[in-house]
Amino acid sequence: MLSTLHSDVLAAVATNGGKLPYSFIESQVAAGTVTYTHLTPNMRVCVIHLQSGHEVIGVAQVLDAANDVEEIGNDVALANATDELWKVFGAIALA
């Protein structure tokens, strides 16, 4: 599976002027599984499980649990987890 992902990353980079397009990241997230969990009343975590077996996490926090809005917190945690994918795919591209 990793060799397929490596080939996919390299192909995406080659067709985008040497840069990994954000659409590739989005497609990998869409093909994977996303879960959300509250670790504490003030903190939630998003875990992205990719089909390749890689997992990344993103965290969202509020100062006061009374101000927590689930939809916003999940969006922030997902954005933070998605940002972590750049590191994963960058390492794969260099492998």
Backbone as XML, in Angstrom:
<?xml version="1.0"?>
<chain id="A" units="angstrom">
  <residue number="1" name="MET">
    <atom name="N" x="0.824" y="-1.195" z="0.000"/>
    <atom name="CA" x="0.000" y="0.000" z="0.000"/>
    <atom name="C" x="0.866" y="1.256" z="0.000"/>
  </residue>
  <residue number="2" name="LEU">
    <atom name="N" x="1.995" y="1.219" z="0.744"/>
    <atom name="CA" x="2.860" y="2.387" z="0.799"/>
    <atom name="C" x="3.468" y="2.689" z="-0.560"/>
  </residue>
  <residue number="3" name="SER">
    <atom name="N" x="3.841" y="1.641" z="-1.321"/>
    <atom name="CA" x="4.428" y="1.892" z="-2.642"/>
    <atom name="C" x="3.399" y="2.537" z="-3.578"/>
  </residue>
  <residue number="4" name="THR">
    <atom name="N" x="2.149" y="2.150" z="-3.458"/>
    <atom name="CA" x="1.092" y="2.776" z="-4.254"/>
    <atom name="C" x="0.923" y="4.240" z="-3.845"/>
  </residue>
  <residue number="5" name="LEU">
    <atom name="N" x="0.917" y="4.497" z="-2.551"/>
    <atom name="CA" x="0.785" y="5.870" z="-2.069"/>
    <atom name="C" x="1.994" y="6.690" z="-2.516"/>
  </residue>
  <residue number="6" name="HIS">
    <atom name="N" x="3.178" y="6.118" z="-2.440"/>
    <atom name="CA" x="4.386" y="6.810" z="-2.891"/>
    <atom name="C" x="4.250" y="7.188" z="-4.362"/>
  </residue>
  <residue number="7" name="SER">
    <atom name="N" x="3.803" y="6.261" z="-5.180"/>
    <atom name="CA" x="3.599" y="6.539" z="-6.609"/>
    <atom name="C" x="2.545" y="7.617" z="-6.819"/>
  </residue>
  <residue number="8" name="ASP">
    <atom name="N" x="1.469" y="7.566" z="-6.042"/>
    <atom name="CA" x="0.398" y="8.565" z="-6.153"/>
    <atom name="C" x="0.893" y="9.958" z="-5.771"/>
  </residue>
  <residue number="9" name="VAL">
    <atom name="N" x="1.692" y="10.029" z="-4.700"/>
    <atom name="CA" x="2.241" y="11.320" z="-4.269"/>
    <atom name="C" x="3.159" y="11.877" z="-5.351"/>
  </residue>
  <residue number="10" name="LEU">
    <atom name="N" x="4.050" y="11.038" z="-5.868"/>
    <atom name="CA" x="4.981" y="11.500" z="-6.898"/>
    <atom name="C" x="4.242" y="11.950" z="-8.162"/>
  </residue>
  <residue number="11" name="ALA">
    <atom name="N" x="3.190" y="11.227" z="-8.531"/>
    <atom name="CA" x="2.410" y="11.606" z="-9.719"/>
    <atom name="C" x="1.702" y="12.943" z="-9.498"/>
  </residue>
  <residue number="12" name="ALA">
    <atom name="N" x="1.159" y="13.139" z="-8.305"/>
    <atom name="CA" x="0.472" y="14.396" z="-7.999"/>
    <atom name="C" x="1.446" y="15.564" z="-8.030"/>
  </residue>
  <residue number="13" name="VAL">
    <atom name="N" x="2.641" y="15.350" z="-7.518"/>
    <atom name="CA" x="3.666" y="16.401" z="-7.516"/>
    <atom name="C" x="4.105" y="16.708" z="-8.955"/>
  </residue>
  <residue number="14" name="ALA">
    <atom name="N" x="4.287" y="15.667" z="-9.748"/>
    <atom name="CA" x="4.754" y="15.837" z="-11.127"/>
    <atom name="C" x="3.759" y="16.604" z="-11.988"/>
  </residue>
  <residue number="15" name="THR">
    <atom name="N" x="2.480" y="16.439" z="-11.707"/>
    <atom name="CA" x="1.457" y="17.102" z="-12.525"/>
    <atom name="C" x="1.067" y="18.477" z="-12.000"/>
  </residue>
  <residue number="16" name="ASN">
    <atom name="N" x="1.757" y="18.921" z="-10.930"/>
    <atom name="CA" x="1.412" y="20.215" z="-10.326"/>
    <atom name="C" x="2.655" y="21.098" z="-10.154"/>
  </residue>
  <residue number="17" name="GLY">
    <atom name="N" x="3.525" y="21.040" z="-11.100"/>
    <atom name="CA" x="4.689" y="21.925" z="-11.061"/>
    <atom name="C" x="5.630" y="21.682" z="-9.907"/>
  </residue>
  <residue number="18" name="GLY">
    <atom name="N" x="5.742" y="20.439" z="-9.454"/>
    <atom name="CA" x="6.658" y="20.120" z="-8.373"/>
    <atom name="C" x="6.107" y="20.326" z="-6.978"/>
  </residue>
  <residue number="19" name="LYS">
    <atom name="N" x="4.825" y="20.667" z="-6.878"/>
    <atom name="CA" x="4.197" y="20.885" z="-5.573"/>
    <atom name="C" x="3.027" y="19.928" z="-5.397"/>
  </residue>
  <residue number="20" name="LEU">
    <atom name="N" x="2.860" y="19.474" z="-4.176"/>
    <atom name="CA" x="1.724" y="18.603" z="-3.881"/>
    <atom name="C" x="0.462" y="19.454" z="-3.800"/>
  </residue>
  <residue number="21" name="PRO">
    <atom name="N" x="-0.539" y="19.185" z="-4.633"/>
    <atom name="CA" x="-1.756" y="20.006" z="-4.596"/>
    <atom name="C" x="-2.623" y="19.681" z="-3.379"/>
  </residue>
  <residue number="22" name="TYR">
    <atom name="N" x="-3.279" y="20.713" z="-2.870"/>
    <atom name="CA" x="-4.172" y="20.512" z="-1.723"/>
    <atom name="C" x="-5.296" y="19.527" z="-2.066"/>
  </residue>
  <residue number="23" name="SER">
    <atom name="N" x="-5.683" y="19.484" z="-3.325"/>
    <atom name="CA" x="-6.736" y="18.550" z="-3.735"/>
    <atom name="C" x="-6.325" y="17.103" z="-3.481"/>
  </residue>
  <residue number="24" name="PHE">
    <atom name="N" x="-5.028" y="16.810" z="-3.547"/>
    <atom name="CA" x="-4.551" y="15.458" z="-3.237"/>
    <atom name="C" x="-4.770" y="15.156" z="-1.756"/>
  </residue>
  <residue number="25" name="ILE">
    <atom name="N" x="-4.432" y="16.123" z="-0.899"/>
    <atom name="CA" x="-4.652" y="15.962" z="0.542"/>
    <atom name="C" x="-6.141" y="15.716" z="0.810"/>
  </residue>
  <residue number="26" name="GLU">
    <atom name="N" x="-6.985" y="16.549" z="0.193"/>
    <atom name="CA" x="-8.434" y="16.406" z="0.387"/>
    <atom name="C" x="-8.926" y="15.034" z="-0.062"/>
  </residue>
  <residue number="27" name="SER">
    <atom name="N" x="-8.400" y="14.534" z="-1.172"/>
    <atom name="CA" x="-8.849" y="13.223" z="-1.672"/>
    <atom name="C" x="-8.440" y="12.101" z="-0.724"/>
  </residue>
  <residue number="28" name="GLN">
    <atom name="N" x="-7.276" y="12.242" z="-0.105"/>
    <atom name="CA" x="-6.820" y="11.217" z="0.841"/>
    <atom name="C" x="-7.669" y="11.229" z="2.111"/>
  </residue>
  <residue number="29" name="VAL">
    <atom name="N" x="-8.039" y="12.426" z="2.571"/>
    <atom name="CA" x="-8.905" y="12.535" z="3.752"/>
    <atom name="C" x="-10.277" y="11.940" z="3.431"/>
  </residue>
  <residue number="30" name="ALA">
    <atom name="N" x="-10.808" y="12.264" z="2.252"/>
    <atom name="CA" x="-12.132" y="11.759" z="1.855"/>
    <atom name="C" x="-12.139" y="10.231" z="1.739"/>
  </residue>
  <residue number="31" name="ALA">
    <atom name="N" x="-11.018" y="9.656" z="1.318"/>
    <atom name="CA" x="-10.942" y="8.201" z="1.157"/>
    <atom name="C" x="-10.683" y="7.490" z="2.489"/>
  </residue>
  <residue number="32" name="GLY">
    <atom name="N" x="-10.240" y="8.247" z="3.490"/>
    <atom name="CA" x="-9.950" y="7.655" z="4.794"/>
    <atom name="C" x="-11.140" y="7.756" z="5.732"/>
  </residue>
  <residue number="33" name="THR">
    <atom name="N" x="-10.830" y="7.671" z="7.019"/>
    <atom name="CA" x="-11.843" y="7.751" z="8.058"/>
    <atom name="C" x="-11.463" y="8.863" z="9.020"/>
  </residue>
  <residue number="34" name="VAL">
    <atom name="N" x="-12.448" y="9.664" z="9.410"/>
    <atom name="CA" x="-12.212" y="10.766" z="10.345"/>
    <atom name="C" x="-13.060" y="10.522" z="11.586"/>
  </residue>
  <residue number="35" name="THR">
    <atom name="N" x="-12.410" y="10.571" z="12.762"/>
    <atom name="CA" x="-13.133" y="10.404" z="14.020"/>
    <atom name="C" x="-12.818" y="11.571" z="14.951"/>
  </residue>
  <residue number="36" name="TYR">
    <atom name="N" x="-13.769" y="11.883" z="15.812"/>
    <atom name="CA" x="-13.622" y="12.979" z="16.775"/>
    <atom name="C" x="-13.843" y="12.429" z="18.176"/>
  </residue>
  <residue number="37" name="THR">
    <atom name="N" x="-13.038" y="12.914" z="19.123"/>
    <atom name="CA" x="-13.147" y="12.469" z="20.506"/>
    <atom name="C" x="-12.881" y="13.649" z="21.434"/>
  </residue>
  <residue number="38" name="HIS">
    <atom name="N" x="-13.641" y="13.735" z="22.523"/>
    <atom name="CA" x="-13.358" y="14.716" z="23.574"/>
    <atom name="C" x="-12.371" y="14.072" z="24.535"/>
  </residue>
  <residue number="39" name="LEU">
    <atom name="N" x="-11.205" y="14.682" z="24.716"/>
    <atom name="CA" x="-10.248" y="14.188" z="25.714"/>
    <atom name="C" x="-10.564" y="14.753" z="27.084"/>
  </residue>
  <residue number="40" name="THR">
    <atom name="N" x="-10.950" y="16.017" z="27.106"/>
    <atom name="CA" x="-11.370" y="16.698" z="28.328"/>
    <atom name="C" x="-12.559" y="17.576" z="27.948"/>
  </residue>
  <residue number="41" name="PRO">
    <atom name="N" x="-13.221" y="18.181" z="28.916"/>
    <atom name="CA" x="-14.322" y="19.074" z="28.551"/>
    <atom name="C" x="-13.877" y="20.249" z="27.668"/>
  </residue>
  <residue number="42" name="ASN">
    <atom name="N" x="-12.593" y="20.597" z="27.717"/>
    <atom name="CA" x="-12.082" y="21.739" z="26.952"/>
    <atom name="C" x="-11.307" y="21.331" z="25.703"/>
  </residue>
  <residue number="43" name="MET">
    <atom name="N" x="-11.109" y="20.057" z="25.475"/>
    <atom name="CA" x="-10.254" y="19.632" z="24.372"/>
    <atom name="C" x="-10.884" y="18.501" z="23.576"/>
  </residue>
  <residue number="44" name="ARG">
    <atom name="N" x="-10.838" y="18.663" z="22.252"/>
    <atom name="CA" x="-11.292" y="17.592" z="21.366"/>
    <atom name="C" x="-10.164" y="17.266" z="20.405"/>
  </residue>
  <residue number="45" name="VAL">
    <atom name="N" x="-10.174" y="16.038" z="19.922"/>
    <atom name="CA" x="-9.150" y="15.556" z="19.007"/>
    <atom name="C" x="-9.828" y="14.979" z="17.776"/>
  </residue>
  <residue number="46" name="CYS">
    <atom name="N" x="-9.232" y="15.247" z="16.625"/>
    <atom name="CA" x="-9.652" y="14.642" z="15.368"/>
    <atom name="C" x="-8.541" y="13.690" z="14.939"/>
  </residue>
  <residue number="47" name="VAL">
    <atom name="N" x="-8.905" y="12.476" z="14.592"/>
    <atom name="CA" x="-7.938" y="11.504" z="14.069"/>
    <atom name="C" x="-8.334" y="11.189" z="12.636"/>
  </residue>
  <residue number="48" name="ILE">
    <atom name="N" x="-7.385" y="11.368" z="11.723"/>
    <atom name="CA" x="-7.581" y="10.973" z="10.332"/>
    <atom name="C" x="-6.829" y="9.671" z="10.128"/>
  </residue>
  <residue number="49" name="HIS">
    <atom name="N" x="-7.562" y="8.632" z="9.746"/>
    <atom name="CA" x="-6.985" y="7.316" z="9.454"/>
    <atom name="C" x="-6.966" y="7.179" z="7.934"/>
  </residue>
  <residue number="50" name="LEU">
    <atom name="N" x="-5.775" y="7.180" z="7.349"/>
    <atom name="CA" x="-5.667" y="7.038" z="5.901"/>
    <atom name="C" x="-5.735" y="5.572" z="5.500"/>
  </residue>
  <residue number="51" name="GLN">
    <atom name="N" x="-6.105" y="5.319" z="4.265"/>
    <atom name="CA" x="-6.179" y="3.946" z="3.772"/>
    <atom name="C" x="-4.820" y="3.261" z="3.813"/>
  </residue>
  <residue number="52" name="SER">
    <atom name="N" x="-3.747" y="4.037" z="3.763"/>
    <atom name="CA" x="-2.389" y="3.477" z="3.801"/>
    <atom name="C" x="-1.999" y="2.993" z="5.192"/>
  </residue>
  <residue number="53" name="GLY">
    <atom name="N" x="-2.810" y="3.332" z="6.207"/>
    <atom name="CA" x="-2.498" y="2.955" z="7.580"/>
    <atom name="C" x="-1.934" y="4.113" z="8.395"/>
  </residue>
  <residue number="54" name="HIS">
    <atom name="N" x="-1.556" y="5.196" z="7.741"/>
    <atom name="CA" x="-1.068" y="6.362" z="8.454"/>
    <atom name="C" x="-2.208" y="6.997" z="9.242"/>
  </residue>
  <residue number="55" name="GLU">
    <atom name="N" x="-1.859" y="7.562" z="10.385"/>
    <atom name="CA" x="-2.827" y="8.290" z="11.204"/>
    <atom name="C" x="-2.205" y="9.606" z="11.643"/>
  </residue>
  <residue number="56" name="VAL">
    <atom name="N" x="-2.999" y="10.650" z="11.639"/>
    <atom name="CA" x="-2.570" y="11.951" z="12.151"/>
    <atom name="C" x="-3.657" y="12.485" z="13.065"/>
  </residue>
  <residue number="57" name="ILE">
    <atom name="N" x="-3.251" y="13.367" z="13.988"/>
    <atom name="CA" x="-4.225" y="13.959" z="14.905"/>
    <atom name="C" x="-4.168" y="15.476" z="14.817"/>
  </residue>
  <residue number="58" name="GLY">
    <atom name="N" x="-5.288" y="16.084" z="15.135"/>
    <atom name="CA" x="-5.399" y="17.526" z="15.274"/>
    <atom name="C" x="-6.182" y="17.812" z="16.538"/>
  </residue>
  <residue number="59" name="VAL">
    <atom name="N" x="-5.820" y="18.872" z="17.212"/>
    <atom name="CA" x="-6.426" y="19.211" z="18.496"/>
    <atom name="C" x="-7.114" y="20.572" z="18.401"/>
  </residue>
  <residue number="60" name="ALA">
    <atom name="N" x="-8.228" y="20.692" z="19.081"/>
    <atom name="CA" x="-8.912" y="21.982" z="19.238"/>
    <atom name="C" x="-9.234" y="22.155" z="20.720"/>
  </residue>
  <residue number="61" name="GLN">
    <atom name="N" x="-8.992" y="23.357" z="21.226"/>
    <atom name="CA" x="-9.238" y="23.619" z="22.634"/>
    <atom name="C" x="-10.015" y="24.918" z="22.816"/>
  </residue>
  <residue number="62" name="VAL">
    <atom name="N" x="-10.749" y="24.975" z="23.904"/>
    <atom name="CA" x="-11.390" y="26.214" z="24.344"/>
    <atom name="C" x="-10.947" y="26.481" z="25.774"/>
  </residue>
  <residue number="63" name="LEU">
    <atom name="N" x="-10.953" y="27.734" z="26.177"/>
    <atom name="CA" x="-10.571" y="28.067" z="27.549"/>
    <atom name="C" x="-11.656" y="27.680" z="28.545"/>
  </residue>
  <residue number="64" name="ASP">
    <atom name="N" x="-12.902" y="27.790" z="28.113"/>
    <atom name="CA" x="-14.038" y="27.515" z="28.985"/>
    <atom name="C" x="-14.974" y="26.563" z="28.255"/>
  </residue>
  <residue number="65" name="ALA">
    <atom name="N" x="-15.237" y="25.416" z="28.841"/>
    <atom name="CA" x="-16.095" y="24.409" z="28.205"/>
    <atom name="C" x="-17.480" y="24.966" z="27.883"/>
  </residue>
  <residue number="66" name="ALA">
    <atom name="N" x="-17.912" y="25.977" z="28.592"/>
    <atom name="CA" x="-19.216" y="26.589" z="28.321"/>
    <atom name="C" x="-19.239" y="27.266" z="26.949"/>
  </residue>
  <residue number="67" name="ASN">
    <atom name="N" x="-18.058" y="27.591" z="26.421"/>
    <atom name="CA" x="-17.968" y="28.252" z="25.118"/>
    <atom name="C" x="-17.744" y="27.261" z="23.972"/>
  </residue>
  <residue number="68" name="ASP">
    <atom name="N" x="-17.715" y="25.997" z="24.264"/>
    <atom name="CA" x="-17.437" y="24.990" z="23.248"/>
    <atom name="C" x="-18.629" y="24.832" z="22.303"/>
  </residue>
  <residue number="69" name="VAL">
    <atom name="N" x="-18.352" y="24.962" z="21.007"/>
    <atom name="CA" x="-19.350" y="24.721" z="19.962"/>
    <atom name="C" x="-18.823" y="23.530" z="19.160"/>
  </residue>
  <residue number="70" name="GLU">
    <atom name="N" x="-19.546" y="22.414" z="19.232"/>
    <atom name="CA" x="-19.053" y="21.171" z="18.657"/>
    <atom name="C" x="-18.651" y="21.296" z="17.189"/>
  </residue>
  <residue number="71" name="GLU">
    <atom name="N" x="-19.487" y="21.897" z="16.379"/>
    <atom name="CA" x="-19.200" y="22.010" z="14.941"/>
    <atom name="C" x="-17.916" y="22.803" z="14.686"/>
  </residue>
  <residue number="72" name="ILE">
    <atom name="N" x="-17.761" y="23.904" z="15.389"/>
    <atom name="CA" x="-16.558" y="24.725" z="15.209"/>
    <atom name="C" x="-15.333" y="23.971" z="15.716"/>
  </residue>
  <residue number="73" name="GLY">
    <atom name="N" x="-15.446" y="23.353" z="16.870"/>
    <atom name="CA" x="-14.328" y="22.583" z="17.427"/>
    <atom name="C" x="-13.902" y="21.448" z="16.515"/>
  </residue>
  <residue number="74" name="ASN">
    <atom name="N" x="-14.876" y="20.743" z="15.954"/>
    <atom name="CA" x="-14.549" y="19.663" z="15.023"/>
    <atom name="C" x="-13.876" y="20.202" z="13.765"/>
  </residue>
  <residue number="75" name="ASP">
    <atom name="N" x="-14.350" y="21.323" z="13.257"/>
    <atom name="CA" x="-13.738" y="21.929" z="12.067"/>
    <atom name="C" x="-12.287" y="22.334" z="12.336"/>
  </residue>
  <residue number="76" name="VAL">
    <atom name="N" x="-12.031" y="22.915" z="13.498"/>
    <atom name="CA" x="-10.668" y="23.332" z="13.850"/>
    <atom name="C" x="-9.769" y="22.114" z="14.023"/>
  </residue>
  <residue number="77" name="ALA">
    <atom name="N" x="-10.256" y="21.095" z="14.708"/>
    <atom name="CA" x="-9.457" y="19.879" z="14.915"/>
    <atom name="C" x="-9.166" y="19.191" z="13.582"/>
  </residue>
  <residue number="78" name="LEU">
    <atom name="N" x="-10.157" y="19.155" z="12.692"/>
    <atom name="CA" x="-9.948" y="18.553" z="11.370"/>
    <atom name="C" x="-8.919" y="19.352" z="10.575"/>
  </residue>
  <residue number="79" name="ALA">
    <atom name="N" x="-9.014" y="20.667" z="10.601"/>
    <atom name="CA" x="-8.040" y="21.502" z="9.886"/>
    <atom name="C" x="-6.631" y="21.276" z="10.422"/>
  </residue>
  <residue number="80" name="ASN">
    <atom name="N" x="-6.503" y="21.168" z="11.745"/>
    <atom name="CA" x="-5.189" y="20.931" z="12.343"/>
    <atom name="C" x="-4.656" y="19.543" z="11.988"/>
  </residue>
  <residue number="81" name="ALA">
    <atom name="N" x="-5.517" y="18.545" z="11.955"/>
    <atom name="CA" x="-5.084" y="17.197" z="11.556"/>
    <atom name="C" x="-4.702" y="17.174" z="10.085"/>
  </residue>
  <residue number="82" name="THR">
    <atom name="N" x="-5.486" y="17.845" z="9.260"/>
    <atom name="CA" x="-5.180" y="17.898" z="7.826"/>
    <atom name="C" x="-3.825" y="18.558" z="7.591"/>
  </residue>
  <residue number="83" name="ASP">
    <atom name="N" x="-3.505" y="19.593" z="8.360"/>
    <atom name="CA" x="-2.198" y="20.243" z="8.245"/>
    <atom name="C" x="-1.053" y="19.263" z="8.528"/>
  </residue>
  <residue number="84" name="GLU">
    <atom name="N" x="-1.280" y="18.310" z="9.411"/>
    <atom name="CA" x="-0.249" y="17.317" z="9.729"/>
    <atom name="C" x="0.051" y="16.391" z="8.550"/>
  </residue>
  <residue number="85" name="LEU">
    <atom name="N" x="-0.904" y="16.268" z="7.628"/>
    <atom name="CA" x="-0.697" y="15.392" z="6.473"/>
    <atom name="C" x="0.405" y="15.888" z="5.550"/>
  </residue>
  <residue number="86" name="TRP">
    <atom name="N" x="0.669" y="17.192" z="5.535"/>
    <atom name="CA" x="1.754" y="17.715" z="4.696"/>
    <atom name="C" x="3.077" y="17.046" z="5.074"/>
  </residue>
  <residue number="87" name="LYS">
    <atom name="N" x="3.304" y="16.854" z="6.371"/>
    <atom name="CA" x="4.535" y="16.205" z="6.840"/>
    <atom name="C" x="4.595" y="14.751" z="6.370"/>
  </residue>
  <residue number="88" name="VAL">
    <atom name="N" x="3.476" y="14.058" z="6.491"/>
    <atom name="CA" x="3.422" y="12.656" z="6.097"/>
    <atom name="C" x="3.705" y="12.507" z="4.614"/>
  </residue>
  <residue number="89" name="PHE">
    <atom name="N" x="3.001" y="13.279" z="3.788"/>
    <atom name="CA" x="3.177" y="13.133" z="2.344"/>
    <atom name="C" x="4.533" y="13.679" z="1.879"/>
  </residue>
  <residue number="90" name="GLY">
    <atom name="N" x="5.057" y="14.682" z="2.579"/>
    <atom name="CA" x="6.387" y="15.169" z="2.249"/>
    <atom name="C" x="7.437" y="14.094" z="2.504"/>
  </residue>
  <residue number="91" name="ALA">
    <atom name="N" x="7.314" y="13.389" z="3.609"/>
    <atom name="CA" x="8.249" y="12.303" z="3.916"/>
    <atom name="C" x="8.109" y="11.164" z="2.909"/>
  </residue>
  <residue number="92" name="ILE">
    <atom name="N" x="6.891" y="10.866" z="2.513"/>
    <atom name="CA" x="6.666" y="9.813" z="1.532"/>
    <atom name="C" x="7.278" y="10.206" z="0.186"/>
  </residue>
  <residue number="93" name="ALA">
    <atom name="N" x="7.132" y="11.472" z="-0.194"/>
    <atom name="CA" x="7.683" y="11.942" z="-1.471"/>
    <atom name="C" x="9.201" y="11.824" z="-1.488"/>
  </residue>
  <residue number="94" name="LEU">
    <atom name="N" x="9.833" y="12.007" z="-0.329"/>
    <atom name="CA" x="11.291" y="11.940" z="-0.240"/>
    <atom name="C" x="11.821" y="10.517" z="-0.091"/>
  </residue>
  <residue number="95" name="ALA">
    <atom name="N" x="10.931" y="9.590" z="0.202"/>
    <atom name="CA" x="11.360" y="8.193" z="0.436"/>
    <atom name="C" x="11.845" y="7.527" z="-0.838"/>
  </residue>
</chain>
